[in-house]
Amino acid sequence: MTTPLNNRRWRLVRRPEGDIAAGDLEFTTAPVPALAAGEVLVRNVYLSLDPTHRIWMSDRDQYLPPVEIGAVMRGGGIGVVEDTRSERFARGDIVSVGLGGWEDYTVASERQLGRVRRLDGVPLTAHLSVLGSTGLTAWYGMVDIGQPKAGETVVVSAAAGAVGSVAGQLARRRGARVVGIAGGAAKCRWLVDELGFDAAIDYRAEDVGAALDRHCPNGIDVNFENVGGATMDAVIARMNTFGRVALCGMISTYNHSGPVPGPADFARVLMRRITIRGFIVIDFLPRAREALAELTPLVAGGELKWKAHVVDGLENAADALGLLFTGAHDGKLMVRISPEP
Ligand SMILES: NC(=O)c1ccc[n+]([C@@H]2O[C@H](COP(=O)([O-])OP(=O)(O)OC[C@H]3O[C@@H](n4cnc5c(N)ncnc54)[C@H](OP(=O)(O)O)[C@@H]3O)[C@@H](O)[C@H]2O)c1
């Protein structure tokens, strides 16, 4: 094999304060190390950009160790095996790299990798979104925790985003009435016209509480929460007895340090016997097969809609991450690092 001389990569050099700023991450190069036994050299093709990257850049209490200052920025993706000292992977295999890095090449232990089996007519980007951890997150949160039933009312925040759009469609398929909260008229139209949501609330243009009163006349049974803060407060204040909250994310708070406000009326959780369960998809990966058994045929048959927003060039990754916090992207955000095999 020809060892690539230079591996371009992004290192975390400063913890962001507030929004991610130029200079928090540094674009550098380093040689690719030789492979040890059981290791695989992966040429990264797509890098997933996720809101949790902002959490990993901070040193707040979190579910994985923070990325250390000076270390390559952590991230997952899809790539192709270029060299291998593993019996399990051969050159040319397409693999998903769970916790890799923002870099051209990743030297991964075989235990870090999953095999990607391409489906006819389904783009590779699906395996980093609706058939990757995005879809698993939506499935686990909605099906396992939310447990929507026919006729119940479900509210999803960041509903036009990668996770929210899949979560809402899964609830709709179970016969629930689904209301999405999203930013902007175009995203709201997509939810109702294309995905079959019953209603969508543009949180940038209208008062969320008043709109929830209008669209959820019978209260709310399930909340798939992606935003936190004032949005979550408005939803929980309208939840029914024995309601369920799948607390998936709180993106409106990730750029703030210190404690974040919870529901103003926490007593409602007691009075209405509401279950709130935070969850992280990595705890669920051993059950991925179960979720993919539902998601894969729906994606292959075009019944589950999804979008990818692909930014070209590893050098643009740091700027692209900011799109998640402005909503200026449309679909699962990822960076194309090198051509598809
Ligand atoms: N628990 C888990 O295992 C897990 C796994 C994956 C993701 N997540 C969480 O799921 C959520 C969605 O992630 P994603 O990857 O699917 O990203 P995404 O929804 O595609 O993108 C993030 C969206 O969040 C919305 N947003 C950003 N800042 C906001 C603010 N201040 N107020 C209201 N909305 C805001 C924007 O939606 P608009 O354009 O509509 O404004 C933006 O498009 C995040 O909270 C993330 O942390 C959790």
The ligand as a MOL file (V3000), in Angstrom:
LIG
                    3D

  0  0  0     0  0            999 V3000
M  V30 BEGIN CTAB
M  V30 COUNTS 48 52 0 0 0
M  V30 BEGIN ATOM
M  V30 1 N -29.5810 11.6840 22.3950 0
M  V30 2 C -28.8830 11.3000 21.3370 0
M  V30 3 O -28.3040 10.2230 21.2890 0
M  V30 4 C -28.8180 12.2270 20.1500 0
M  V30 5 C -28.2920 11.8020 18.9240 0
M  V30 6 C -28.3030 12.6850 17.8430 0
M  V30 7 C -28.8100 13.9680 18.0140 0
M  V30 8 N -29.2840 14.3360 19.2230 0 CHG=1
M  V30 9 C -29.8720 15.6540 19.4480 0
M  V30 10 O -30.9310 15.8110 18.5330 0
M  V30 11 C -31.0910 17.1790 18.2270 0
M  V30 12 C -31.1260 17.3470 16.7110 0
M  V30 13 O -29.8730 16.9300 16.1890 0
M  V30 14 P -29.6680 16.6950 14.6200 0
M  V30 15 O -28.3520 16.0680 14.4500 0
M  V30 16 O -30.8740 16.0500 14.0660 0 CHG=-1
M  V30 17 O -29.5480 18.1770 14.0750 0
M  V30 18 P -30.5910 18.9740 13.1800 0
M  V30 19 O -31.9170 18.8900 13.8410 0
M  V30 20 O -30.4830 18.5480 11.7740 0
M  V30 21 O -30.0100 20.4410 13.2880 0
M  V30 22 C -30.1570 21.1600 14.4600 0
M  V30 23 C -31.4390 22.0100 14.3990 0
M  V30 24 O -31.6860 22.5290 15.6960 0
M  V30 25 C -32.4660 23.6960 15.5800 0
M  V30 26 N -31.9410 24.7220 16.4860 0
M  V30 27 C -30.6440 25.1030 16.6280 0
M  V30 28 N -30.5510 26.0690 17.5610 0
M  V30 29 C -31.8120 26.2970 18.0030 0
M  V30 30 C -32.3680 27.1860 18.9700 0
M  V30 31 N -31.6010 28.0230 19.6970 0
M  V30 32 N -33.7190 27.1570 19.1600 0
M  V30 33 C -34.5030 26.3080 18.4530 0
M  V30 34 N -34.0270 25.4440 17.5120 0
M  V30 35 C -32.7010 25.4420 17.3140 0
M  V30 36 C -32.3810 24.1690 14.1260 0
M  V30 37 O -33.6460 23.8880 13.5630 0
M  V30 38 P -34.4810 25.0050 12.7400 0
M  V30 39 O -33.8190 25.1330 11.4210 0
M  V30 40 O -35.8300 24.4160 12.6860 0
M  V30 41 O -34.3830 26.2840 13.5270 0
M  V30 42 C -31.3340 23.2290 13.5110 0
M  V30 43 O -31.6160 22.9130 12.1960 0
M  V30 44 C -29.9680 17.9220 18.9230 0
M  V30 45 O -30.4370 18.4290 20.1530 0
M  V30 46 C -28.9570 16.8270 19.1920 0
M  V30 47 O -28.1230 17.1020 20.2900 0
M  V30 48 C -29.3000 13.4950 20.2860 0
M  V30 END ATOM
M  V30 BEGIN BOND
M  V30 1 1 1 2
M  V30 2 2 2 3
M  V30 3 1 2 4
M  V30 4 1 4 5
M  V30 5 2 4 48
M  V30 6 2 5 6
M  V30 7 1 6 7
M  V30 8 2 7 8
M  V30 9 1 8 9
M  V30 10 1 8 48
M  V30 11 1 9 10
M  V30 12 1 9 46
M  V30 13 1 10 11
M  V30 14 1 11 12
M  V30 15 1 11 44
M  V30 16 1 12 13
M  V30 17 1 13 14
M  V30 18 2 14 15
M  V30 19 1 14 16
M  V30 20 1 14 17
M  V30 21 1 17 18
M  V30 22 2 18 19
M  V30 23 1 18 20
M  V30 24 1 18 21
M  V30 25 1 21 22
M  V30 26 1 22 23
M  V30 27 1 23 24
M  V30 28 1 23 42
M  V30 29 1 24 25
M  V30 30 1 25 26
M  V30 31 1 25 36
M  V30 32 1 26 27
M  V30 33 1 26 35
M  V30 34 2 27 28
M  V30 35 1 28 29
M  V30 36 1 29 30
M  V30 37 2 29 35
M  V30 38 1 30 31
M  V30 39 2 30 32
M  V30 40 1 32 33
M  V30 41 2 33 34
M  V30 42 1 34 35
M  V30 43 1 36 37
M  V30 44 1 36 42
M  V30 45 1 37 38
M  V30 46 2 38 39
M  V30 47 1 38 40
M  V30 48 1 38 41
M  V30 49 1 42 43
M  V30 50 1 44 45
M  V30 51 1 44 46
M  V30 52 1 46 47
M  V30 END BOND
M  V30 END CTAB
M  END
